[in-house]
């Protein structure tokens, strides 16, 4: 009996995970089976629009086709998922990957929007001192289907009347350090024929400032947010040493000015406010000079503390004073409301402090 179980396990391990295949790869897969090309699109619809876990549910394939497909492929969805609920309605999802590593994504309710914050890496390649994920170091990049599986898990959990409206690639990791997989994931998120059908204008990618890769984002049709957080190179070298060594402020802002913005869209600059570090009136005035002439808006993010961090959250009065300087200079400056702080689900708080509980 044990020998038979081992044989089945080996057989399952050699089968292709359909979720791991992008559209061209799946088209090659069905071609090798001698099936017509349109079968690939049928399978993709079942994977993403119907979110099936079982090939047997693909009922527009014949029983014989489903049986054959089941001998060669599986739908390997993440099974180990824990949800932590904040008092403000935010939900943090912890998902254990096949290799045992854990990623986090956050579902954020706000008026008529329901925004999902996706991770693109386990940990992060960068070392921004005000971000808990940066303290983890980089474990590995996520594949496109591991990014999408976060969305599928969240969609499976939605209650009656709930609808996912927005996606932000602002979770664990630097998206532009894993761009090819991110671009594949965006295709699956936005495709209307077989994908999740989320409009590109409702998806935002946030980068710590990899200037040489900004132009690549334009081809995806999504929104771009640049995490600036400093007004001098000396300041940015303290806060974001790895990225600023490679992409100092003058190079980053030149890339932002050259970015091919579609009509009626703006770049977003994110600025994490740290008490006594980058939140002075002088910082605000320098920021207006740095961004002068760029069609943009500024999201001000009061620092969200996490255990062991040396930084402090500024007083509300300091945040409002900083915002007032930007607004007086004609900038659209918003203060982002922190959500999910009690479950370490707010901006800068994602990182695996506690192991995922197994049921």
N, C-alpha and C positions, 0 to 999 in steps of 0.2 A: 504493500500500500504506500509506504513512504517513498519507494522507488518511483511509483507512478506519479506521485505528487511532485517529486523533483523533476520528472520528465515534463509535466505540464508547466511547471515554473520556468524551465528553460525555454519551452516553446513560446510562452507568453513574452519572455524577455527578448526573443528574437523578432517579434512582430513589430511592425512600424506603427508608431504613434501618429495617428492622422493629424492631431493638432500641431505636431512638429513640422508639418509640411506647409509651405506657402503655396499660392495658387499654381505657379509654374511646376513646382515639384509634384503637386497632387495630379496635375494634368499628365506628367510623365508617368506617374504611378498607374493611373487608369489606362494609359496607352499601353503600358507593359502587360496589362491584364487583357488587352485586346478589346477594351470597351471604348465607346465613343467619347469624345472630349467633353460633352455636356455632362457626363456622369460626375466629373470633378466639381462642377458648380453645384450639382445636387447635393453631393457630400458636404461641400462647404456650407451650404444653407443649413443642413442638419447640425453641423458643428457649432455655428455661430448664431444663427437666427432662432433655431429651435433648442439649442444648447443640450442636445441629447448626450447621454452617458453610454449608450448601448447601440451598437451597429444594428441590432435587430429592430430598432425603432425607425430606421430609415425606410419607410414603407413605400416610397416610389422606386426602390430597387426591388427586383424580384426576390423571392425566397432563396433561389439558387445563388443569386448575386450576393445577397447578404451573407449566406453561408460561406461562400468563397472568400469574401472580403474579411470575414471574421477569422479565417485561418491565417491571414497574412497581416492583419492590422488590428489595432485596438484604439479606443478613445481613452487616453490616460489622463483623466482629470485629477487635480489635486484633491485629495480626500481629507487631509488633516488641516482643519480650519477652525480657528477660535475667534470669536467676536467679543470685543470689549466695548461696552456702551458708556458714553460720557453722559453726565447730567444735562448737557445742553443738546443732546440728540445725536451728536457725532458718534460714528461707529468705526472703531479701528479693527481691521482684519489682520490676523496673523496666520500666515500660510506656510506650512512646512513642505519644502521641495523634496524631490526624489532623493537627493543626496543628504537630506537631513538639515540643510540650512533653512533659515526662516526669513521670510520677507514680510513687510508690513504695507498695507494700503489703508486709506482713510476715506470714509464716506461722510461728506459734510453737507448738512441741510442748511439752506439759507433762503427764506421767503419762498419764491416759486422755483428755486433751483435746487438740484441735488447733484453735487459735484464729487467725483471720485478722483482722489489723488493716488496715482500709480507710481510704483518703484521701478527703476530700470537697472539697478545693480543690487547685489547683496553687499551692503556696506557702501563705501565710496572711494574712488581713486584720489579724491582731494582731501584736504586737511583743515577745512574752515573751522576755526576754534569755537565758534558760537553754535555749531551744529553737532548734535549727538551722533548722527550717522558718520560724520567725519572722524569721530573718535574710534570707530570700529576698524578703519582701514578697509581695503577692498578685498572681499572674499572671492567674488567672481562676477562677471557680467550675467545678466539674465538673457535668456533667449526671447525671441518675439512671442512664442506661445506662452512662456511663463509670465510675460507682461499681460497678455490677453486673458490668461486664466484668472488673474486678479479681478478683471472686469466680469468674467463669467461667474465667478464665485459670488460677487456682489449682486449681480443681476438675479442669480438664483435665490438670494436672500430677501429681495424686495417684497414688501407687503402690498396688499391691494391698494391701488391708487398711487403707488410710488413709481416714479419714472426717472431714470438716470438722464440728466440733461447736459452735463459738462464733464470733461476729462482734463485733469492737469497732470503733466509729467513732472511732478515736483516732490515725489516721495524719496525713498532711499536711492542715492546714486546721482551721478552726473550724466544726463542723457546723451550729451555730445561725445562722451568717451565710449559710448556703445551705440553709435549712430546707425549702423546698418540694421541692427536688430530693432531699434526704435522705429526706423522708417518702415520696416516690414510690419511692425505692430500697428502703426498708424494706418497703413493700408487696410489691415483687417478691421480696425475700429471704424473706418470711414466708408468702406465699400457698401453701397446700397443694394447691390444685386444679391450678395451672399453674406456680407459682413454684418457688423453691428449697426451700421448706418448712422453713426454719430456725425453730424456736420463738422467739417474741418474747422469752421469758424468758432466752434464750441470746444476746441481742444487747444491747450496752451502748453508749450514746452518751456521749462525754466532751466537756464544754464548759469553756472557760476562765472561764465565769461570766457569761454574758449573761442577767442576772436576768429581764428582761422576756420572754424566750422560753422559760423553763423550763417553764411550764405547757403549752406546745405539745407537749412531749415526752410528757407523760402520755397523750395520746390515741393514741400509737403503741403503747403496751403494752410498751415495751422498758425496760431499766434505764437509770438516769441516774447519771453520775459527774461531779462538779464539781471542777475543778482549782483548789485553793485556794492553797497554796504560801506563805502569809503569814498573820500573826496581827495585823498592824496595817495601816492604810491607807498609812502612810509606807513600810513595807516593800513592800507590794504595788505601790505607785506606782513603786518602783525596779525591781521584778522584772517587772511586768505593766502598764506604764503605760497602754496604750490601753484595755484592758478595765476597769481600775479607775477610770479617769476617768469612764466611763459608768455603771459598776455597782460603786460602792464596797462595802466589806465589809458595812456595815449593811443596804444594800438587797439585796445578794446573799443574805445569811443569812436575811433576812425572806422572800425568795422560796423559799428552801429549806424554811423552817418551814411555809410555806403549800402546799408541793408535795403533791398528792394521792397519797400512797404507797398502793399496793395492800397488802392484808394480807400479812404474812409477807415483805415486801420491805423493803430498806433503801436509803437514799441512800448512794452511795459518795463520799467526799471523797479526792481525790488530793493528796498533799503531796510535792513534790520537795524533797529535803533538800540544801541547799547549804552547804558548809563555811564556818563563820564568818558566815553571812548569815541563816539562819532555822532553825538546828539546835540552839539552846541549850535547856537545861532550862526556862528562862523562856518560850521560844517554845512548848514543849510544854504548859506549864501554861496559857498564854493560849489555846491551841487547845482545850483541854478546856472552858474557859469559853465560848468562841465556839460550840461544838457542843453544849453542854448542852441536853438536852431534844429533840434531833433523833434520830430513829431512823436510825442510820447506822453505817457502818464506815469505817475510814481505811486507805487504801493508802499506805504510806510508800515513796517512790521515791528511793533514793540517786542523786544526779546522775550522768548518763552524759556524760562529757566528749566534746567534738568540737573540731576544729581552730579556733583563734582565740577560744575561749570564755575569759572571765576567771574563770569559776567553777571550784570544785574539788569533788571527791567527798568527803563526810565520812568520817572513820574509822569502821570497823565498830562500835567501842565507843560512839561518839557516836550512831550510828543506834539501837543497842540501848537506850541510856539514854533517848532520845526515845520509843521504843516503850514502855518500861517506865512512863513517866509516864502515857501514854495508857491503858495497861492497868490501872494502879492506879486510875484514875478510872472504870473500868468500860467503856471503849471496846474494840471489836473492832479491833485495829490489826495489820495485816499488813505485812511488809516484802516488797515486790515484787522478785523475783529478776530481775536484768537479763539479757536474752538477746539474742544477735545483735550484741553490741557490736563484735566484730571486723569486721563488715561494715556498721557504722553503721546497724544495724537496731533498736537499743533505743529506749526512750522518749526523745523529744527529739532524736534523732539523724537524723531523716529530712530530707533536703534534697539537691538534686542537685549534688554536688560534682564528679562525673566524668560525662562524657557517655556515653550508652548506646552500647555497641559494636554496630555493625551487622554482621550476618553476611555 
